[in-house]
């Protein structure tokens, strides 16, 4: 177990060193970009939560008839009978 932890720590520091050496932007600019993206994502999530369900466009379910008034577990009678016989 300790060997896996050592390997993970080693790879973490190797990745950190490569990232620091090859970073295309300064730390301040990178933090600013991360903050802006996180703010945008949070605002989008809050907007979606206040609007209710997110409408991503038409789906295959839109063409089917409404399921109001139907009861059961979603199986048809034939499927339920086949499952009961098995």
DSSP file (Angstrom, degrees, kcal/mol; ACC not computed):
  #  RESIDUE AA STRUCTURE BP1 BP2  ACC     N-H-->O    O-->H-N    N-H-->O    O-->H-N    TCO  KAPPA ALPHA  PHI   PSI    X-CA   Y-CA   Z-CA
    1    1 A X     >        0   0    0      0, 0.0     4,-1.8     0, 0.0     3,-0.3   0.000 360.0 360.0 360.0 -42.5    0.0    0.0    0.0
    2    2 A X  H  >  +     0   0    0      1,-0.2     4,-2.6     2,-0.2     5,-0.2   0.824 360.0  59.0 -66.2 -29.6    2.8    2.4    0.9
    3    3 A X  H  > S+     0   0    0      2,-0.2     4,-2.2     1,-0.2    -1,-0.2   0.891 105.4  49.0 -66.9 -36.6    4.4    1.8   -2.5
    4    4 A X  H  > S+     0   0    0     -3,-0.3     4,-2.5     2,-0.2    -2,-0.2   0.891 110.9  50.1 -67.5 -38.7    1.3    3.0   -4.3
    5    5 A X  H  X S+     0   0    0     -4,-1.8     4,-2.6     2,-0.2    -2,-0.2   0.922 110.6  49.6 -64.9 -43.3    1.2    6.1   -2.1
    6    6 A X  H  X S+     0   0    0     -4,-2.6     4,-2.5     1,-0.2    -2,-0.2   0.899 111.3  49.2 -62.0 -40.5    4.8    6.8   -2.9
    7    7 A X  H  X S+     0   0    0     -4,-2.2     4,-2.6     2,-0.2    -1,-0.2   0.916 111.5  49.1 -64.8 -42.7    4.2    6.4   -6.6
    8    8 A X  H  X S+     0   0    0     -4,-2.5     4,-2.2     2,-0.2    -2,-0.2   0.915 112.7  47.1 -63.4 -43.0    1.2    8.7   -6.4
    9    9 A X  H  X S+     0   0    0     -4,-2.6     4,-2.3     2,-0.2     5,-0.2   0.907 111.5  51.6 -64.8 -41.8    3.1   11.3   -4.5
   10   10 A X  H  X S+     0   0    0     -4,-2.5     4,-2.2     1,-0.2    -2,-0.2   0.932 111.9  45.6 -61.0 -46.9    6.1   11.0   -7.0
   11   11 A X  H  X S+     0   0    0     -4,-2.6     4,-2.6     2,-0.2    -1,-0.2   0.863 109.9  56.1 -66.3 -35.0    3.8   11.5  -10.0
   12   12 A X  H  X S+     0   0    0     -4,-2.2     4,-2.4    -5,-0.2    -2,-0.2   0.951 111.1  42.7 -59.9 -49.0    2.0   14.4   -8.3
   13   13 A X  H  X S+     0   0    0     -4,-2.3     4,-2.5     2,-0.2    -2,-0.2   0.849 112.7  53.2 -69.4 -33.1    5.3   16.3   -7.8
   14   14 A X  H  X S+     0   0    0     -4,-2.2     4,-2.4    -5,-0.2    -1,-0.2   0.931 111.7  45.8 -65.0 -43.2    6.5   15.4  -11.3
   15   15 A X  H  X S+     0   0    0     -4,-2.6     4,-2.5     2,-0.2    -2,-0.2   0.884 112.2  51.6 -65.1 -38.9    3.3   16.8  -12.8
   16   16 A X  H  X S+     0   0    0     -4,-2.4     4,-2.3    -5,-0.2    -2,-0.2   0.920 110.9  47.6 -63.1 -44.2    3.6   19.9  -10.6
   17   17 A X  H  X S+     0   0    0     -4,-2.5     4,-2.5     2,-0.2    -2,-0.2   0.920 113.3  47.3 -64.6 -44.1    7.1   20.5  -11.7
   18   18 A X  H  X S+     0   0    0     -4,-2.4     4,-2.2     1,-0.2    -1,-0.2   0.907 112.4  50.9 -64.5 -40.6    6.3   20.1  -15.4
   19   19 A X  H  < S+     0   0    0     -4,-2.5     4,-0.4     1,-0.2    -2,-0.2   0.895 112.1  46.0 -63.8 -40.5    3.3   22.4  -15.0
   20   20 A X  H >< S+     0   0    0     -4,-2.3     3,-0.6     1,-0.2    -2,-0.2   0.903 115.6  46.2 -69.2 -40.7    5.3   25.1  -13.3
   21   21 A X  H 3< S+     0   0    0     -4,-2.5    -2,-0.2     1,-0.2    -1,-0.2   0.842 122.3  34.4 -71.5 -32.6    8.1   24.9  -15.9
   22   22 A X  T 3< S+     0   0    0     -4,-2.2    -1,-0.2    -5,-0.2    -2,-0.2   0.198  79.9 140.3-109.7  15.8    5.9   24.8  -18.9
   23   23 A X    <   -     0   0    0     -3,-0.6     4,-0.1    -4,-0.4    -3,-0.1  -0.403  41.8-153.6 -64.2 129.4    3.0   27.1  -17.8
   24   24 A X  S    S+     0   0    0     -2,-0.1     2,-0.3     2,-0.1    -1,-0.2   0.691  75.6  38.2 -78.3 -17.6    1.9   29.3  -20.6
   25   25 A X  S    S-     0   0    0      1,-0.1     2,-0.1     2,-0.0    -2,-0.0  -0.834  90.9 -96.0-128.4 165.4    0.6   32.1  -18.3
   26   26 A X     >  -     0   0    0     -2,-0.3     4,-2.4     1,-0.1     5,-0.2  -0.351  39.1-110.1 -73.5 162.6    1.7   33.7  -15.1
   27   27 A X  H  > S+     0   0    0      1,-0.2     4,-2.6     2,-0.2     5,-0.2   0.882 117.5  53.5 -62.0 -39.8    0.1   32.4  -11.8
   28   28 A X  H  > S+     0   0    0      1,-0.2     4,-2.0     2,-0.2    -1,-0.2   0.922 111.3  45.1 -62.8 -44.5   -1.9   35.6  -11.3
   29   29 A X  H  > S+     0   0    0      2,-0.2     4,-2.4     1,-0.2    -2,-0.2   0.899 112.8  50.9 -67.6 -40.2   -3.4   35.4  -14.8
   30   30 A X  H  X S+     0   0    0     -4,-2.4     4,-2.5     2,-0.2    -2,-0.2   0.921 110.4  49.0 -63.5 -44.0   -4.2   31.7  -14.4
   31   31 A X  H  X S+     0   0    0     -4,-2.6     4,-2.5     1,-0.2    -1,-0.2   0.887 110.6  51.6 -62.1 -38.6   -5.9   32.3  -11.0
   32   32 A X  H  X S+     0   0    0     -4,-2.0     4,-2.4    -5,-0.2    -2,-0.2   0.921 111.1  47.2 -63.8 -44.1   -7.9   35.1  -12.6
   33   33 A X  H  X S+     0   0    0     -4,-2.4     4,-2.5     2,-0.2    -2,-0.2   0.904 112.6  49.0 -64.1 -41.7   -9.1   32.8  -15.5
   34   34 A X  H  X S+     0   0    0     -4,-2.5     4,-2.5     2,-0.2    -2,-0.2   0.921 111.8  49.4 -64.2 -42.9  -10.0   30.0  -13.1
   35   35 A X  H  X S+     0   0    0     -4,-2.5     4,-2.5     2,-0.2    -2,-0.2   0.914 111.5  48.9 -62.1 -43.9  -11.9   32.4  -10.9
   36   36 A X  H  X S+     0   0    0     -4,-2.4     4,-2.4     2,-0.2    -2,-0.2   0.915 113.0  46.8 -63.5 -43.0  -13.8   33.8  -13.9
   37   37 A X  H  X S+     0   0    0     -4,-2.5     4,-2.5     2,-0.2    -2,-0.2   0.900 112.7  49.5 -66.6 -39.6  -14.7   30.4  -15.2
   38   38 A X  H  X S+     0   0    0     -4,-2.5     4,-2.6     2,-0.2    -2,-0.2   0.908 111.6  49.2 -65.6 -41.1  -15.8   29.2  -11.7
   39   39 A X  H  X S+     0   0    0     -4,-2.5     4,-2.6     2,-0.2    -2,-0.2   0.916 112.0  48.7 -62.1 -43.2  -18.0   32.4  -11.3
   40   40 A X  H  X S+     0   0    0     -4,-2.4     4,-2.3     2,-0.2    -2,-0.2   0.914 112.7  47.5 -63.2 -43.7  -19.5   31.8  -14.8
   41   41 A X  H  X S+     0   0    0     -4,-2.5     4,-2.4     2,-0.2    -2,-0.2   0.918 112.7  48.9 -64.3 -43.5  -20.2   28.1  -14.0
   42   42 A X  H  X S+     0   0    0     -4,-2.6     4,-2.6     1,-0.2    -2,-0.2   0.912 111.5  49.4 -63.6 -42.6  -21.7   29.0  -10.6
   43   43 A X  H  X S+     0   0    0     -4,-2.6     4,-2.5     2,-0.2    -1,-0.2   0.902 111.0  50.0 -63.2 -40.4  -23.9   31.7  -12.2
   44   44 A X  H  X S+     0   0    0     -4,-2.3     4,-2.4     2,-0.2    -2,-0.2   0.908 111.8  48.2 -63.9 -41.3  -25.1   29.2  -14.8
   45   45 A X  H  X S+     0   0    0     -4,-2.4     4,-2.2     2,-0.2    -2,-0.2   0.915 112.7  47.7 -65.5 -42.5  -25.9   26.6  -12.2
   46   46 A X  H  X S+     0   0    0     -4,-2.6     4,-2.2     2,-0.2    -2,-0.2   0.894 111.7  50.6 -66.7 -38.7  -27.8   29.1  -10.1
   47   47 A X  H  X S+     0   0    0     -4,-2.5     4,-1.8     1,-0.2    -2,-0.2   0.916 111.4  48.1 -62.6 -43.0  -29.7   30.4  -13.1
   48   48 A X  H  X S+     0   0    0     -4,-2.4     4,-0.9     1,-0.2    -2,-0.2   0.877 111.3  51.1 -65.6 -36.8  -30.7   26.8  -14.1
   49   49 A X  H  < S+     0   0    0     -4,-2.2     3,-0.2     1,-0.2    -1,-0.2   0.878 111.8  46.1 -69.5 -36.8  -31.8   26.1  -10.5
   50   50 A X  H  < S+     0   0    0     -4,-2.2    -1,-0.2     1,-0.2    -2,-0.2   0.797 112.5  50.6 -76.4 -27.0  -34.0   29.2  -10.3
   51   51 A X  H  < S-     0   0    0     -4,-1.8     2,-0.4     1,-0.3    -1,-0.2   0.630 107.3-130.9 -82.8 -13.6  -35.5   28.5  -13.7
   52   52 A X     <  +     0   0    0     -4,-0.9    -1,-0.3    -3,-0.2     2,-0.1  -0.854  68.9  18.3 100.5-135.6  -36.4   24.9  -12.9
   53   53 A X  S    S-     0   0    0     -2,-0.4     2,-0.5    -3,-0.1    -4,-0.0  -0.444  80.4-116.4 -74.8 144.9  -35.4   22.2  -15.2
   54   54 A X        -     0   0    0     -2,-0.1     2,-0.8     2,-0.0    -1,-0.1  -0.709  23.3-146.7 -81.3 124.7  -32.8   22.9  -17.9
   55   55 A X        +     0   0    0     -2,-0.5     3,-0.1     1,-0.1    -1,-0.0  -0.832  21.2 175.6 -97.9 106.3  -34.3   22.6  -21.4
   56   56 A X        -     0   0    0     -2,-0.8     2,-0.2     1,-0.4    -1,-0.1   0.348  55.7 -87.4 -92.3   6.6  -31.6   21.3  -23.7
   57   57 A X  S    S-     0   0    0      2,-0.0    -1,-0.4     0, 0.0     2,-0.0  -0.633  73.0 -19.9 117.5-177.1  -34.0   21.0  -26.7
   58   58 A X        -     0   0    0     -2,-0.2     2,-0.2    -3,-0.1    -3,-0.0  -0.346  61.1-169.2 -67.8 144.7  -36.4   18.5  -28.0
   59   59 A X    >   -     0   0    0     -2,-0.0     3,-1.0     1,-0.0     4,-0.4  -0.743  39.1-101.0-125.1 174.5  -35.9   14.9  -26.9
   60   60 A X  G >  S+     0   0    0     -2,-0.2     3,-0.9     1,-0.2     4,-0.5   0.776 118.0  65.3 -67.4 -25.8  -37.3   11.5  -28.0
   61   61 A X  G >  S+     0   0    0      1,-0.2     3,-0.7     2,-0.2    -1,-0.2   0.746  87.3  70.0 -69.2 -23.0  -39.7   11.7  -25.0
   62   62 A X  G <  S+     0   0    0     -3,-1.0    -1,-0.2     1,-0.2    -2,-0.2   0.793  95.4  53.5 -65.6 -27.6  -41.5   14.7  -26.5
   63   63 A X  G <  S+     0   0    0     -3,-0.9    -1,-0.2    -4,-0.4    -2,-0.2   0.689  93.7  87.4 -81.7 -19.2  -43.0   12.6  -29.3
   64   64 A X  S <  S-     0   0    0     -3,-0.7     2,-0.1    -4,-0.5     3,-0.1  -0.350  89.3 -97.5 -79.8 161.8  -44.5   10.0  -27.0
   65   65 A X        -     0   0    0      1,-0.1    -1,-0.1    -2,-0.1    -2,-0.1  -0.444  52.5 -87.5 -75.3 153.9  -47.9   10.3  -25.5
   66   66 A X        -     0   0    0      1,-0.1    -1,-0.1    -2,-0.1    -4,-0.0  -0.234  26.1-142.4 -63.5 150.5  -48.1   11.7  -21.9
   67   67 A X    >   +     0   0    0     -3,-0.1     3,-1.8     2,-0.1    -1,-0.1   0.255  53.0 134.3 -98.2  11.0  -47.7    9.2  -19.1
   68   68 A X  T 3  S+     0   0    0      1,-0.3     3,-0.1     3,-0.0    -2,-0.0  -0.390  73.3  18.9 -63.6 135.3  -50.3   10.9  -16.8
   69   69 A X  T 3  S+     0   0    0      1,-0.3     2,-0.3    -2,-0.1    -1,-0.3   0.276  94.5 122.7  89.5 -12.1  -52.6    8.4  -15.2
   70   70 A X    <   -     0   0    0     -3,-1.8    -1,-0.3     2,-0.0     2,-0.3  -0.629  39.9-171.9 -84.3 142.9  -50.4    5.4  -15.9
   71   71 A X        +     0   0    0     -2,-0.3     3,-0.2    -3,-0.1     2,-0.2  -0.797  34.6  61.4-125.4 170.5  -49.4    3.3  -13.0
   72   72 A X  S    S-     0   0    0     -2,-0.3     4,-0.1     1,-0.1    -2,-0.0  -0.658  94.2 -57.8 111.5-167.1  -47.0    0.5  -12.5
   73   73 A X  S    S-     0   0    0     -2,-0.2    -1,-0.1     2,-0.1     3,-0.1   0.224  78.1 -94.2-103.0  13.8  -43.3    0.0  -12.9
   74   74 A X  S    S+     0   0    0      1,-0.3     2,-0.2    -3,-0.2    -2,-0.1   0.337  87.3 122.9  93.7  -7.7  -43.0    1.0  -16.5
   75   75 A X        -     0   0    0      1,-0.1    -1,-0.3     2,-0.0    -2,-0.1  -0.557  61.6-121.4 -84.4 151.6  -43.3   -2.6  -17.9
   76   76 A X     >  -     0   0    0     -2,-0.2     4,-2.4    -3,-0.1     5,-0.2  -0.432  30.7-105.5 -80.1 167.4  -45.9   -3.6  -20.3
   77   77 A X  H  > S+     0   0    0      1,-0.2     4,-2.5     2,-0.2     5,-0.2   0.893 121.4  52.7 -62.0 -38.1  -48.3   -6.4  -19.4
   78   78 A X  H  > S+     0   0    0      1,-0.2     4,-2.2     2,-0.2    -1,-0.2   0.926 110.4  46.2 -64.5 -44.0  -46.5   -8.8  -21.8
   79   79 A X  H  > S+     0   0    0      2,-0.2     4,-2.3     1,-0.2    -1,-0.2   0.898 113.1  50.3 -64.9 -39.8  -43.0   -8.0  -20.2
   80   80 A X  H  X S+     0   0    0     -4,-2.4     4,-2.0     1,-0.2    -2,-0.2   0.899 111.5  48.2 -65.7 -40.0  -44.4   -8.4  -16.7
   81   81 A X  H  X S+     0   0    0     -4,-2.5     4,-1.7     2,-0.2    -1,-0.2   0.897 111.8  49.5 -67.5 -39.6  -46.0  -11.7  -17.6
   82   82 A X  H  X S+     0   0    0     -4,-2.2     4,-1.3     1,-0.2    -2,-0.2   0.902 111.7  48.5 -65.3 -41.0  -42.8  -13.0  -19.2
   83   83 A X  H  < S+     0   0    0     -4,-2.3    -1,-0.2     1,-0.2    -2,-0.2   0.856 110.0  52.3 -68.1 -34.6  -40.8  -11.9  -16.1
   84   84 A X  H  < S+     0   0    0     -4,-2.0    -1,-0.2     1,-0.2    -2,-0.2   0.846 108.9  50.4 -70.2 -33.0  -43.3  -13.6  -13.8
   85   85 A X  H  <        0   0    0     -4,-1.7    -1,-0.2     1,-0.2    -2,-0.2   0.793 360.0 360.0 -74.8 -28.1  -43.1  -16.9  -15.7
   86   86 A X     <        0   0    0     -4,-1.3    -1,-0.2    -5,-0.1    -2,-0.2   0.474 360.0 360.0 -74.0 360.0  -39.3  -17.0  -15.7
